[in-house]
Amino acid sequence: MNNTLRTGFWGGGGGAYGHMTYDSGVAQLRARTGMDLALGANESDIMRITSGGNMGIGTTAPSARLQLAAGTG
């Protein structure tokens, strides 16, 4: 049984910015080469993975493989 789903995110220039894919039990969310992947809520970034592989929570510009910003509450 082939259960494949793919949807793309397209920009004004006609190129894909990223895609979501589900295939053979693996779900993937990917950004285009050279672009960051950001997850957020309430119009703000919560987590960002840079194109270089750094991941930050509470920061939009992580400078280490894992960077956690100090919370306020």
Secondary structure as UniProt FT lines:
FT   STRAND          4..10
FT   TURN            12..13
FT   STRAND          16..23
FT   TURN            24..25
FT   STRAND          26..31
FT   TURN            33..34
FT   STRAND          37..41
FT   TURN            42..43
FT   STRAND          44..49
FT   TURN            51..52
FT   STRAND          55..57
FT   STRAND          66..68
//
